[in-house]
Amino acid sequence: MISVKDIIVRSEIADMPFICDLKKCKGACCTFESKFGAPLRQDEIGKIDNILDTVMHYLSQRNIDEIEENGFYVEEDGELLTNSIDNKECVFVYRDNGIAKCSIEKAFVEGKTDFKKPISCHLFPIRISNFGGDVLRFEKFEECNPALEKGAEENVTVAEFCEEALERNYGKKWYSDLKKAIGR
């Protein structure tokens, strides 16, 4: 484990090769079997609520109906989570040539919002646990095996793949300190 300014980073984040390969995984991270979708932070609820009308333009009627009927998030055991459709895909999923993608991110890329997507989604495959402080760990899923292969081919680690998200969450200085700590 590596400690960077009171944040514990498990070594697999520094060592594990990883680059998403959407052509092979088809956006599996947005469609994992689960009663709920991605974890949300309290401050993200208002941000998403403010852009909801914009984001819904990319969604299927089924997803729109789900959001209108049940909202886009739930609170379960004190944790905020996006709702899912049929215990499978996040309510914000749209399909692009058979690949599950995020409608929030699409609105961001098209310049219609300044909110990229929930930080838990942006950081994936990194997950944050809290044990008196943040502990960053790699969450391995079989569906991500093509990402491990692509990362190995291109010599890119999870930490490097998630640079933008880590900087968004912890700052550029923190990420620079992480790179020094892992020798990259």
KOLNU-721151 format. One record per residue (C-alpha): residue in three letters; x, y, z. Coordinates in Angstrom, 2 decimals. Layout:
% KOLNU-721151
{Ala {X Y Z}}
...
***
This chain:
% KOLNU-721151
{Met {0.00 0.00 0.00}}
{Ile {1.07 3.54 -0.74}}
{Ser {0.13 6.58 1.34}}
{Val {-0.22 9.95 -0.37}}
{Lys {-1.35 12.79 1.89}}
{Asp {-3.44 10.57 4.18}}
{Ile {-4.99 8.69 1.26}}
{Ile {-4.12 5.02 1.04}}
{Val {-3.63 3.67 -2.47}}
{Arg {-3.50 -0.08 -2.84}}
{Ser {-0.51 -1.17 -4.89}}
{Glu {-2.55 -2.79 -7.68}}
{Ile {-3.64 0.72 -8.78}}
{Ala {0.02 1.52 -9.44}}
{Asp {0.87 -1.86 -10.98}}
{Met {-2.23 -3.22 -12.75}}
{Pro {-2.40 -2.54 -16.50}}
{Phe {-5.71 -1.04 -17.61}}
{Ile {-7.26 0.85 -20.55}}
{Cys {-10.99 0.53 -21.20}}
{Asp {-11.78 -1.30 -24.42}}
{Leu {-15.40 -0.34 -25.09}}
{Lys {-15.51 -2.28 -28.35}}
{Lys {-14.98 -5.47 -26.38}}
{Cys {-16.72 -4.83 -23.05}}
{Lys {-19.67 -2.89 -24.56}}
{Gly {-19.79 -0.53 -21.55}}
{Ala {-20.22 -3.31 -19.01}}
{Cys {-19.46 -0.99 -16.09}}
{Cys {-22.75 0.82 -16.77}}
{Thr {-24.74 -2.40 -16.91}}
{Phe {-23.49 -4.61 -14.06}}
{Glu {-26.17 -6.79 -12.49}}
{Ser {-27.27 -4.85 -9.43}}
{Lys {-30.37 -3.49 -7.77}}
{Phe {-28.71 -0.07 -7.87}}
{Gly {-26.27 1.78 -10.08}}
{Ala {-23.28 3.95 -9.26}}
{Pro {-22.60 5.50 -5.87}}
{Leu {-23.31 9.23 -5.71}}
{Arg {-22.08 12.00 -3.47}}
{Gln {-24.55 14.34 -1.82}}
{Asp {-23.31 17.33 -3.86}}
{Glu {-23.81 15.37 -7.09}}
{Ile {-27.56 15.00 -6.51}}
{Gly {-28.20 18.72 -7.03}}
{Lys {-25.80 18.90 -9.98}}
{Ile {-27.57 16.04 -11.74}}
{Asp {-31.00 17.41 -10.83}}
{Asn {-30.05 20.73 -12.46}}
{Ile {-29.10 19.07 -15.76}}
{Leu {-31.71 16.31 -15.76}}
{Asp {-33.84 17.82 -18.55}}
{Thr {-30.76 18.10 -20.79}}
{Val {-29.56 14.58 -20.02}}
{Met {-32.96 12.99 -20.60}}
{His {-32.83 13.99 -24.29}}
{Tyr {-30.36 11.13 -24.84}}
{Leu {-32.35 8.47 -23.01}}
{Ser {-34.86 5.91 -24.20}}
{Gln {-38.48 6.37 -23.18}}
{Arg {-38.10 3.44 -20.83}}
{Asn {-35.30 5.20 -18.93}}
{Ile {-37.21 8.49 -18.91}}
{Asp {-40.29 6.74 -17.51}}
{Glu {-38.18 5.11 -14.78}}
{Ile {-36.67 8.45 -13.76}}
{Glu {-40.03 10.21 -13.81}}
{Glu {-41.69 7.45 -11.79}}
{Asn {-38.93 6.60 -9.29}}
{Gly {-36.35 9.38 -9.55}}
{Phe {-32.76 8.96 -10.64}}
{Tyr {-31.35 7.96 -7.26}}
{Val {-32.16 6.18 -4.02}}
{Glu {-30.73 6.21 -0.53}}
{Glu {-29.97 2.72 0.70}}
{Asp {-28.38 2.17 4.12}}
{Gly {-27.15 5.76 4.15}}
{Glu {-25.58 5.48 0.70}}
{Leu {-26.78 7.44 -2.35}}
{Leu {-26.96 5.35 -5.53}}
{Thr {-28.32 5.80 -9.04}}
{Asn {-31.42 3.79 -9.83}}
{Ser {-31.15 0.92 -12.26}}
{Ile {-33.42 -0.59 -14.88}}
{Asp {-34.34 -4.25 -14.31}}
{Asn {-31.52 -4.61 -11.76}}
{Lys {-29.06 -4.24 -14.61}}
{Glu {-28.27 -0.91 -16.20}}
{Cys {-27.96 2.57 -14.75}}
{Val {-30.93 4.84 -15.53}}
{Phe {-28.55 7.20 -17.35}}
{Val {-27.43 4.61 -19.93}}
{Tyr {-28.04 5.18 -23.62}}
{Arg {-26.82 2.90 -26.43}}
{Asp {-24.38 3.90 -29.15}}
{Asn {-23.83 1.10 -31.68}}
{Gly {-24.56 -1.50 -29.01}}
{Ile {-22.26 0.07 -26.43}}
{Ala {-23.73 1.29 -23.12}}
{Lys {-22.68 4.88 -22.51}}
{Cys {-23.47 7.64 -20.03}}
{Ser {-25.96 10.31 -21.06}}
{Ile {-24.53 12.69 -18.44}}
{Glu {-21.09 12.41 -20.03}}
{Lys {-22.57 12.84 -23.51}}
{Ala {-24.17 16.14 -22.45}}
{Phe {-20.80 17.20 -21.01}}
{Val {-18.87 16.28 -24.17}}
{Glu {-21.39 18.21 -26.27}}
{Gly {-20.88 21.29 -24.06}}
{Lys {-24.40 21.24 -22.64}}
{Thr {-23.27 20.89 -19.01}}
{Asp {-20.15 21.42 -16.93}}
{Phe {-20.71 18.24 -14.89}}
{Lys {-18.89 15.30 -16.50}}
{Lys {-20.43 12.41 -14.56}}
{Pro {-20.47 11.06 -11.00}}
{Ile {-16.95 10.76 -9.63}}
{Ser {-17.48 7.05 -8.84}}
{Cys {-18.07 6.44 -12.55}}
{His {-15.18 8.64 -13.62}}
{Leu {-12.79 6.84 -11.27}}
{Phe {-13.86 3.32 -12.31}}
{Pro {-12.20 0.75 -11.95}}
{Ile {-10.97 2.52 -8.82}}
{Arg {-13.33 2.34 -5.87}}
{Ile {-13.03 4.42 -2.72}}
{Ser {-13.58 2.81 0.65}}
{Asn {-13.52 4.81 3.84}}
{Phe {-11.70 3.42 6.84}}
{Gly {-11.20 6.68 8.74}}
{Gly {-9.94 8.11 5.43}}
{Asp {-10.00 7.25 1.76}}
{Val {-8.59 3.92 0.66}}
{Leu {-8.35 3.49 -3.11}}
{Arg {-8.65 -0.04 -4.44}}
{Phe {-8.92 -1.69 -7.82}}
{Glu {-12.25 -3.40 -8.41}}
{Lys {-11.76 -6.36 -10.71}}
{Phe {-14.54 -7.63 -12.94}}
{Glu {-14.28 -10.36 -15.54}}
{Glu {-15.93 -8.02 -18.06}}
{Cys {-12.87 -5.78 -17.75}}
{Asn {-10.37 -8.44 -18.85}}
{Pro {-10.02 -6.78 -22.29}}
{Ala {-8.99 -3.58 -20.45}}
{Leu {-6.25 -5.49 -18.64}}
{Glu {-4.97 -6.81 -21.97}}
{Lys {-5.09 -3.40 -23.66}}
{Gly {-3.35 -1.77 -20.67}}
{Ala {-0.59 -4.38 -20.82}}
{Glu {-0.16 -3.86 -24.58}}
{Glu {0.13 -0.08 -24.17}}
{Asn {1.96 -0.16 -20.80}}
{Val {-0.66 1.97 -19.01}}
{Thr {-1.62 1.35 -15.38}}
{Val {-4.91 1.95 -13.60}}
{Ala {-3.38 5.05 -11.98}}
{Glu {-2.41 6.46 -15.37}}
{Phe {-5.72 5.54 -16.99}}
{Cys {-7.57 7.31 -14.17}}
{Glu {-5.31 10.39 -14.08}}
{Glu {-8.04 12.89 -15.01}}
{Ala {-10.50 11.44 -12.49}}
{Leu {-7.90 11.27 -9.72}}
{Glu {-6.92 14.89 -10.38}}
{Arg {-10.59 15.89 -10.39}}
{Asn {-11.11 14.21 -7.02}}
{Tyr {-7.83 14.95 -5.22}}
{Gly {-6.10 17.69 -7.24}}
{Lys {-3.15 17.87 -9.63}}
{Lys {-0.60 18.18 -6.80}}
{Trp {-1.91 15.02 -5.16}}
{Tyr {-1.72 13.12 -8.45}}
{Ser {1.82 14.39 -9.02}}
{Asp {2.74 13.12 -5.54}}
{Leu {1.15 9.76 -6.36}}
{Lys {3.23 9.46 -9.55}}
{Lys {6.41 10.19 -7.57}}
{Ala {5.43 7.63 -4.93}}
{Ile {4.88 4.91 -7.53}}
{Gly {7.93 5.83 -9.62}}
{Arg {6.13 6.90 -12.79}}
***
